[in-house]
Every structure is written in structure tokens, then in C-alpha cells.
Amino acid sequence: MSDNSGRTNAVLSKLTVIGDLLMLQIVFLVLSLGVVTLYPAAFALQRVLPDALSQDHPQLLRRFFGQFKWAFPRFWLTGLALYFGSLALAFGLFFWANTNGPVRIVALAILIPLTGMIIGLYLSALAVLPSVAADSTPKSLFRDANLFLLRRSLAVAGGVVALLTWFALVSQLPTLFAIGSGLVPALIGYWISRTRTKAPEKTSPDVSI
């Protein structure tokens, strides 16, 4: 009987987590309709995601709006620049992918790695966001994200591949956008933040002279 009760509690706990995540996704989707609020909403979601997964703190919506209030005045201008920069980059990739000639190869050889680097830096920013200080600025966040990218480059590269795979799925099934537009990057950022670089093993003991 206790085993059945334990399984029931485990299932209910997982359903609660899923429900909280979907609730946060809906709120993110509504807030992101205003272009200027898109990235602050994504940053707020990232800050409360560990609480949603751990179920350690109640009142997730209240915490989400508190984090949004924290993120908006700090990152709305940076987010706006990221938004229009992303559109320009996507347009450039689409344009050069549909042209002919040797210039196309050169342009794509520059734009594709640049896109991967920007996505990797953004995922790194998501990874460090839950632990940044309350007085964080775009400059300090960029610095922390850059350090994370350098230290966890392999995990970030895996996150970039995962996010590009998600974009490919959305292009085939656009309805997935409503379910995971905010959650998928947030979960990928959370995953790479949980990875640990393996310390090099010593092949021989230290010898003191």
C-alpha cells in the first residue's frame, strides 16, 4: 500500500511541476507579445525556473512578476537590440542561403559560426542568470556569460545544437511555439548550468623535493 502511495505522490509531484512550467510559459507568451518585454520576460522565467523544478517555493507567479519587475528596467534596451539583431541575422542567413555564386559561400561561412556564437552566448547568459546579483547590469551579465561560455564550451555547444533542433521542429510544427517558445531555451540554459567540467586526473602523485 505504501508503495502505491509513494508512486501516486511521485506522479502528482511531476504533474505539479509540468503544470507550473506550462503556467510560466503562458505568462511568458503573453508578456512577450510586447517586443520590448520579450527578453525581460525570458530572463524572469529563467530566474524562477529552478523554483518551479524544485517546488521549494510557492507563489511562482508572484515571484515571476517580481523578477520581471527586476529585469525590465535593466535589460529592456539590451533585449530590444537583441531582438532586432536576431531578425537581421535571420534575414541575412535566409538571403544568402537562397542566392548563388561564390559570395554566398563566404557570407554563410561568416554568418553560420557567428549565429552559433551568439546563440551560445545567449544560452550562457540564461545559465548564469539564476545566480547573478540583484544589482547586475547588461555589462556584468555579458561578462559572466562570456566566462561561462569559455569554461563550459562543450556543454554550450550541445545546447546550441539542441536549440537549433528545436527551431527545426518548430518550422515543421508551428504549434510547438506556443508550448515551448520560452520553456525550451530556459530548460536548455538550466541544463548547461548543471553540467560540471571534469577536473583533470593526476597521473602520478606530487613529489616534493
Secondary structure, 3 states (H helix, E strand, C coil): CHHHHHHHHHHHHHHHHHHHHHHHHHHHHHHCCCHHHHHHHHHHHHHHHHHHHHCCCCCHHHHHHHHHHHHHHHHHHHHHHHHHHHHHHHHHHHHHHCCCCHHHHHHHHHHHHHHHHHHHHHHHHHHHHHHCCCCCCHHHHHHHHHHHHHHCHHHHHHHHHHHHHHHHHHHHCCCHHHHHCCHHHHHHHHHHHHCCCCCCCCCCCCCCC
